[in-house]
């Protein structure tokens, strides 16, 4: 076994090799398949906890008690793939590699014999790291010790290698006319309350209320379900709106636009919008985010990563084709995370807005009015009723998580 130093390389005497990355703290480990230009072919070449298998490369979780690992089968790699980089990032929100010495152990995946080890030296403020790479040179597969650090987390690595580059930019949303927030009065309760698909429970609307004599500036917190009969709805935290309008067919395709601005001038803020899909028993189906731009057979698509939050309009857009969603996809939770560890106290004007993709009409808007020193927030949820209609509820609940993986459990509890 050889102890490697930065830049050193060794020829591999095994067709299949496994790279374990261990540290005193839990790490997120991933592998990227790169072509000769140093880029992935698509997001399918990003192998990690939420996409654990690809052509010739697989990911295995250590469950927190053992190292995560990437296994490379050089004999099964697609033509044109010349390099596989193995990356790592501390799982805890905002943690750097200061005082943390990760060690990569390369071994024969079949026999288990050790080939090499590598511990990157002198790490500090880095929040992500390219640890080693398996590459081909002159027809021979080799392993190289890298140790290249990034201060902007795995998002920086993903950007460098093309994971978050969008093949087809999302079309711009139609201009929106700003109107005063005047939610309509709650509708009268139906004869039989509709039943929610969630755990067999029932959704009971709030009692009917008389129409106000004059338009109210905003509906009170906890107000009952409303609909779109009177146009765009401005939600407050915990309010629900039924996505139906009298005389119109059910919505077929919607866009969820999410936007934010830095709270301090001249400072970039790198946030990531995601949507997590669940089944009727709050079971996790899949997650769509900057590292996985399309899920559920293309019925949910992500516009790609925005690294600064600067500029007017939506920073990231998620398109949901409600008509093409699998039958068991009955709940969607939209989240925003600070991948680089910045807190939401550094964010201004965060919002989400639901748009009719067919007409460009803004249907619902929720402005986040509070902030907590956390790295994740659940913005809103969409839940499908047995009638086929969808309801949107504003959440605005903060969570300590800088990745979508850490949002899966709290988001399921919010359904």
C-alpha positions as CSV (number, residue, x, y, z in Angstrom):
1,X,0.0,0.0,0.0
2,X,1.3,3.5,-0.9
3,X,0.7,6.7,1.0
4,X,0.1,9.3,-1.7
5,X,1.0,13.0,-1.7
6,X,-0.9,15.8,-3.6
7,X,-0.4,15.3,-7.4
8,X,1.1,11.8,-7.1
9,X,-0.4,9.0,-9.2
10,X,-0.3,5.2,-9.4
11,X,-1.3,2.7,-12.1
12,X,-4.3,0.5,-11.0
13,X,-3.8,-3.2,-11.0
14,X,-7.5,-3.9,-10.5
15,X,-10.4,-3.3,-12.9
16,X,-12.8,-2.4,-10.1
17,X,-11.6,-0.1,-7.3
18,X,-13.4,1.4,-4.3
19,X,-12.5,4.7,-2.7
20,X,-13.6,5.1,0.9
21,X,-13.5,8.6,2.4
22,X,-13.3,8.7,6.2
23,X,-13.2,11.6,8.6
24,X,-13.9,12.4,12.3
25,X,-17.2,14.0,11.1
26,X,-19.8,12.7,8.7
27,X,-19.2,13.5,5.0
28,X,-21.2,13.6,1.9
29,X,-19.2,11.7,-0.7
30,X,-20.0,11.7,-4.5
31,X,-18.5,10.7,-7.8
32,X,-18.6,12.5,-11.2
33,X,-18.1,10.9,-14.6
34,X,-16.2,13.4,-16.8
35,X,-15.4,13.5,-20.5
36,X,-12.2,14.8,-22.1
37,X,-13.4,18.4,-21.7
38,X,-13.7,17.9,-17.9
39,X,-17.5,18.1,-17.9
40,X,-20.3,15.7,-17.1
41,X,-22.5,14.7,-20.0
42,X,-25.7,15.3,-18.0
43,X,-26.8,15.3,-14.4
44,X,-27.0,11.5,-14.6
45,X,-23.2,11.5,-14.4
46,X,-23.4,12.9,-10.8
47,X,-23.4,9.8,-8.5
48,X,-24.3,10.4,-4.8
49,X,-26.7,9.5,-2.0
50,X,-29.8,10.4,-4.0
51,X,-28.6,8.9,-7.3
52,X,-26.4,6.1,-6.1
53,X,-25.8,4.2,-9.4
54,X,-24.6,5.2,-12.9
55,X,-22.7,3.5,-15.7
56,X,-19.6,2.0,-14.2
57,X,-19.8,4.0,-11.0
58,X,-21.8,3.5,-7.8
59,X,-22.2,5.1,-4.4
60,X,-22.5,3.3,-1.0
61,X,-23.5,5.1,2.2
62,X,-21.7,4.2,5.4
63,X,-24.8,5.2,7.4
64,X,-22.8,7.5,9.6
65,X,-20.9,4.7,11.3
66,X,-18.6,3.8,8.4
67,X,-17.1,5.8,5.5
68,X,-19.2,6.6,2.4
69,X,-17.6,5.1,-0.7
70,X,-17.5,5.4,-4.5
71,X,-16.8,2.2,-6.6
72,X,-15.5,2.5,-10.1
73,X,-15.7,-0.3,-12.6
74,X,-13.2,0.8,-15.3
75,X,-14.4,-2.0,-17.6
76,X,-18.0,-0.8,-17.5
77,X,-17.5,2.9,-18.1
78,X,-19.1,4.3,-21.2
79,X,-17.0,5.4,-24.2
80,X,-15.8,8.9,-23.8
81,X,-15.6,8.9,-20.0
82,X,-11.9,9.5,-19.2
83,X,-12.0,10.6,-15.5
84,X,-14.0,10.0,-12.4
85,X,-13.5,12.5,-9.6
86,X,-14.4,11.6,-6.0
87,X,-15.5,14.6,-3.9
88,X,-16.4,15.1,-0.2
89,X,-18.1,17.7,1.9
90,X,-19.0,17.9,5.6
91,X,-22.6,16.9,6.2
92,X,-23.2,19.4,9.0
93,X,-24.5,22.8,7.9
94,X,-21.7,25.4,7.5
95,X,-18.9,23.2,8.6
96,X,-15.5,23.5,7.0
97,X,-12.5,21.2,6.8
98,X,-10.7,23.2,9.5
99,X,-9.4,20.7,11.9
100,X,-10.9,17.8,9.9
101,X,-8.5,15.5,8.1
102,X,-10.3,13.3,5.6
103,X,-8.5,10.2,4.4
104,X,-9.2,8.4,1.1
105,X,-8.4,4.7,1.0
106,X,-8.2,3.1,-2.4
107,X,-8.7,-0.7,-2.5
108,X,-9.5,-3.5,-4.9
109,X,-13.3,-3.7,-4.9
110,X,-13.3,-7.4,-5.4
111,X,-10.5,-8.8,-3.2
112,X,-10.4,-5.9,-0.7
113,X,-6.6,-5.5,-0.9
114,X,-5.3,-2.0,-0.2
115,X,-3.8,0.0,-3.0
116,X,-3.2,3.5,-1.6
117,X,-4.2,6.1,1.0
118,X,-4.3,9.9,0.8
119,X,-4.9,12.6,3.4
120,X,-5.0,16.1,1.9
121,X,-2.8,18.4,4.0
122,X,-3.4,22.0,5.3
123,X,-7.1,22.3,4.9
124,X,-8.9,25.3,6.4
125,X,-12.0,27.2,5.2
126,X,-12.8,24.7,2.4
127,X,-16.4,23.3,2.5
128,X,-15.9,20.8,-0.3
129,X,-13.0,18.9,-1.7
130,X,-12.0,16.9,-4.8
131,X,-10.2,14.1,-2.9
132,X,-8.9,11.8,-5.6
133,X,-9.5,11.0,-9.3
134,X,-9.5,7.8,-11.3
135,X,-8.4,8.6,-14.8
136,X,-7.1,7.0,-18.0
137,X,-3.8,7.9,-19.6
138,X,-2.3,6.0,-22.6
139,X,-4.8,3.2,-22.2
140,X,-3.9,2.7,-18.6
141,X,-6.2,3.5,-15.7
142,X,-4.5,5.3,-12.8
143,X,-5.4,7.0,-9.5
144,X,-4.2,10.5,-8.6
145,X,-4.2,12.3,-5.3
146,X,-5.8,15.7,-5.8
147,X,-6.9,17.5,-2.5
148,X,-8.4,20.6,-4.3
149,X,-10.6,22.6,-2.0
150,X,-13.7,24.7,-2.7
151,X,-15.0,27.4,-0.3
152,X,-18.5,27.4,-1.9
153,X,-19.3,23.8,-1.2
154,X,-20.3,21.1,-3.5
155,X,-22.3,23.7,-5.5
156,X,-18.9,25.1,-6.6
157,X,-17.7,21.6,-7.6
158,X,-20.9,20.9,-9.5
159,X,-20.6,24.2,-11.4
160,X,-17.0,23.6,-12.3
161,X,-17.9,20.2,-13.8
162,X,-21.1,21.2,-15.4
163,X,-23.7,19.4,-13.2
164,X,-25.9,22.5,-12.8
165,X,-25.7,23.7,-16.4
166,X,-29.2,23.8,-17.9
167,X,-29.4,22.3,-21.4
168,X,-32.5,24.3,-22.3
169,X,-33.1,27.5,-20.3
170,X,-36.6,27.8,-18.7
171,X,-38.8,30.3,-20.6
172,X,-39.1,33.7,-18.9
173,X,-42.3,34.3,-17.0
174,X,-44.8,36.8,-18.3
175,X,-44.7,40.2,-16.7
176,X,-46.8,40.4,-13.6
177,X,-49.0,43.3,-12.6
178,X,-48.6,44.0,-8.9
179,X,-51.9,44.3,-7.1
180,X,-52.8,45.0,-3.5
181,X,-53.1,41.7,-1.5
182,X,-56.9,41.4,-1.3
183,X,-57.7,37.7,-0.6
184,X,-61.4,36.8,-1.1
185,X,-63.7,35.7,1.7
186,X,-63.6,31.9,2.5
187,X,-66.1,29.9,0.5
188,X,-69.1,28.2,2.1
189,X,-68.3,24.6,3.3
190,X,-69.4,21.8,1.0
191,X,-72.1,19.4,1.9
192,X,-69.5,16.6,2.3
193,X,-65.9,17.6,3.2
194,X,-63.4,16.4,0.6
195,X,-61.1,13.6,1.9
196,X,-57.4,14.1,1.7
197,X,-55.2,11.3,0.5
198,X,-52.8,11.8,3.4
199,X,-53.1,8.8,5.8
200,X,-56.8,8.5,5.1
201,X,-57.5,11.8,6.9
202,X,-60.2,14.3,6.2
203,X,-59.7,17.9,5.2
204,X,-62.5,20.1,6.7
205,X,-62.8,23.6,5.4
206,X,-63.2,26.5,7.8
207,X,-66.8,27.7,8.4
208,X,-68.2,30.2,6.0
209,X,-67.7,33.9,6.8
210,X,-69.6,36.9,5.5
211,X,-68.0,39.0,2.9
212,X,-66.2,42.1,4.4
213,X,-67.7,45.5,3.9
214,X,-64.4,46.7,2.5
215,X,-61.4,44.9,1.0
216,X,-59.1,43.7,3.8
217,X,-55.4,44.4,3.5
218,X,-54.6,40.8,4.2
219,X,-56.3,37.7,5.4
220,X,-55.6,36.8,9.1
221,X,-53.2,34.1,10.0
222,X,-54.8,30.7,10.0
223,X,-57.7,31.8,7.8
224,X,-59.6,29.0,6.0
225,X,-59.1,27.7,2.5
226,X,-59.8,30.1,-0.3
227,X,-59.7,29.8,-4.1
228,X,-58.7,31.6,-7.3
229,X,-62.2,32.9,-8.2
230,X,-61.2,36.6,-7.6
231,X,-57.7,36.4,-9.1
232,X,-54.3,36.3,-7.7
233,X,-54.0,35.3,-4.0
234,X,-51.4,36.6,-1.6
235,X,-50.9,34.0,1.1
236,X,-49.6,34.4,4.7
237,X,-47.9,31.7,6.7
238,X,-50.1,28.6,7.1
239,X,-52.9,29.8,4.7
240,X,-54.2,27.4,2.1
241,X,-55.6,28.1,-1.3
242,X,-57.5,25.7,-3.6
243,X,-56.0,25.9,-7.1
244,X,-59.4,26.0,-8.9
245,X,-61.3,28.8,-10.5
246,X,-65.0,28.5,-11.2
247,X,-65.8,27.5,-14.8
248,X,-62.2,26.6,-15.7
249,X,-60.7,23.1,-16.1
250,X,-58.2,21.9,-13.5
251,X,-54.7,23.3,-13.8
252,X,-52.4,21.0,-15.9
253,X,-49.0,22.6,-15.7
254,X,-47.6,25.1,-13.2
255,X,-44.3,26.8,-12.4
256,X,-43.1,27.5,-8.9
257,X,-40.8,30.5,-9.1
258,X,-38.5,31.1,-6.1
259,X,-36.5,34.3,-5.6
260,X,-34.3,36.0,-3.0
261,X,-31.9,38.9,-2.7
262,X,-28.8,39.4,-0.5
263,X,-29.5,41.3,2.7
264,X,-26.2,43.1,2.4
265,X,-25.1,45.0,-0.7
266,X,-22.3,43.6,-2.7
267,X,-22.6,40.1,-1.1
268,X,-23.6,37.1,-3.2
269,X,-26.0,34.6,-1.6
270,X,-26.0,31.1,-3.0
271,X,-29.3,29.4,-2.3
272,X,-30.8,26.2,-3.9
273,X,-34.4,25.7,-4.6
274,X,-35.8,22.1,-4.6
275,X,-39.0,20.2,-4.6
276,X,-39.5,16.9,-2.7
277,X,-42.2,14.5,-3.9
278,X,-44.1,12.2,-1.6
279,X,-46.7,9.4,-1.8
280,X,-50.0,9.0,0.1
281,X,-48.3,7.7,3.2
282,X,-45.7,10.5,3.3
283,X,-43.2,8.2,1.7
284,X,-40.4,9.9,-0.1
285,X,-40.5,9.4,-3.9
286,X,-37.7,11.6,-5.2
287,X,-36.2,15.1,-5.0
288,X,-35.6,17.6,-7.8
289,X,-32.8,20.1,-7.3
290,X,-29.6,21.5,-8.9
291,X,-27.9,18.1,-9.0
292,X,-31.0,16.3,-10.4
293,X,-32.9,18.6,-12.8
294,X,-35.6,16.1,-13.8
295,X,-37.5,13.5,-11.8
296,X,-40.6,11.3,-12.1
297,X,-40.2,10.7,-15.8
298,X,-39.8,14.4,-16.6
299,X,-43.1,15.6,-14.9
300,X,-41.0,17.8,-12.6
301,X,-38.1,19.8,-14.0
302,X,-35.7,22.3,-12.4
303,X,-34.3,25.4,-14.2
304,X,-30.8,25.0,-12.8
305,X,-28.7,26.6,-10.1
306,X,-28.4,30.4,-9.5
307,X,-25.2,31.1,-7.6
308,X,-25.7,34.7,-6.5
309,X,-29.3,35.6,-6.1
310,X,-28.7,38.9,-7.9
311,X,-31.1,40.4,-10.5
312,X,-34.8,40.9,-10.8
313,X,-37.3,38.1,-11.2
314,X,-37.2,34.5,-10.1
315,X,-33.8,33.0,-9.2
316,X,-34.8,29.4,-9.8
317,X,-38.0,27.9,-11.3
318,X,-39.4,24.4,-10.9
319,X,-42.0,23.3,-13.5
320,X,-44.5,20.7,-12.5
321,X,-46.7,19.0,-15.1
322,X,-49.6,18.0,-12.8
323,X,-51.2,16.0,-15.5
324,X,-48.2,13.8,-16.0
325,X,-47.3,13.2,-12.3
326,X,-47.5,9.5,-11.3
327,X,-50.7,8.6,-9.6
328,X,-48.9,8.0,-6.3
329,X,-47.3,11.5,-6.3
330,X,-49.8,13.3,-4.0
331,X,-47.6,15.7,-2.1
332,X,-44.9,18.2,-3.1
333,X,-42.9,20.3,-0.7
334,X,-40.9,23.2,-2.1
335,X,-37.7,24.1,-0.1
336,X,-34.8,26.5,-0.3
337,X,-31.4,25.6,1.2
338,X,-28.1,27.5,1.7
339,X,-25.6,25.0,0.3
340,X,-22.6,27.1,1.3
341,X,-23.9,27.6,4.9
342,X,-25.1,31.2,4.8
343,X,-28.1,31.8,7.1
344,X,-31.4,33.2,6.1
345,X,-30.7,36.2,8.3
346,X,-28.4,37.2,5.4
347,X,-31.3,36.9,2.9
348,X,-33.8,39.6,1.9
349,X,-37.1,39.4,0.0
350,X,-37.3,35.7,-0.2
351,X,-40.6,34.6,-1.9
352,X,-42.3,31.9,-3.9
353,X,-45.0,32.3,-6.5
354,X,-47.1,29.8,-8.4
355,X,-47.7,30.5,-12.1
356,X,-50.0,29.0,-14.6
357,X,-47.5,27.7,-17.2
358,X,-50.0,27.8,-20.0
359,X,-50.9,31.5,-19.6
360,X,-48.0,32.9,-17.6
361,X,-50.6,34.2,-15.1
362,X,-49.4,34.5,-11.5
363,X,-51.8,32.6,-9.3
364,X,-50.4,32.6,-5.8
365,X,-47.6,34.4,-4.0
366,X,-46.1,34.0,-0.6
367,X,-43.5,36.4,0.7
368,X,-41.3,35.2,3.5
369,X,-41.6,38.0,6.2
370,X,-39.5,36.5,8.9
371,X,-35.9,35.1,9.1
372,X,-34.1,32.7,11.4
373,X,-30.4,31.9,11.5
374,X,-30.9,28.5,9.8
375,X,-29.7,27.1,6.4
376,X,-33.0,25.7,5.2
377,X,-36.6,26.7,4.8
378,X,-39.8,24.9,3.7
379,X,-41.6,27.5,1.6
380,X,-44.8,25.8,0.5
381,X,-46.5,22.5,-0.2
382,X,-48.9,21.3,-2.8
383,X,-51.3,18.4,-1.9
384,X,-53.6,16.6,-4.3
385,X,-57.2,16.0,-3.2
386,X,-59.2,12.9,-4.1
387,X,-61.3,15.3,-6.3
388,X,-58.2,15.8,-8.5
389,X,-57.7,19.4,-7.4
390,X,-54.5,20.6,-5.8
391,X,-54.2,22.9,-2.7
392,X,-51.2,25.1,-1.9
393,X,-50.3,26.0,1.6
394,X,-47.7,28.6,2.6
395,X,-45.2,27.1,5.2
396,X,-42.3,29.4,5.9
397,X,-40.8,26.9,8.4
398,X,-37.0,27.0,9.0
399,X,-34.8,23.9,9.3
400,X,-31.2,23.3,10.0
401,X,-30.1,21.7,6.8
402,X,-28.0,23.0,3.9
403,X,-28.9,20.1,1.5
404,X,-32.2,18.8,0.2
405,X,-31.4,15.4,1.8
406,X,-31.8,17.0,5.2
407,X,-35.2,18.4,4.3
408,X,-36.8,15.0,3.4
409,X,-37.9,14.1,7.0
410,X,-39.1,17.5,8.2
411,X,-40.9,18.1,4.9
412,X,-42.7,14.8,5.3
413,X,-43.8,15.9,8.8
414,X,-45.1,19.1,7.3
415,X,-47.5,17.4,5.0
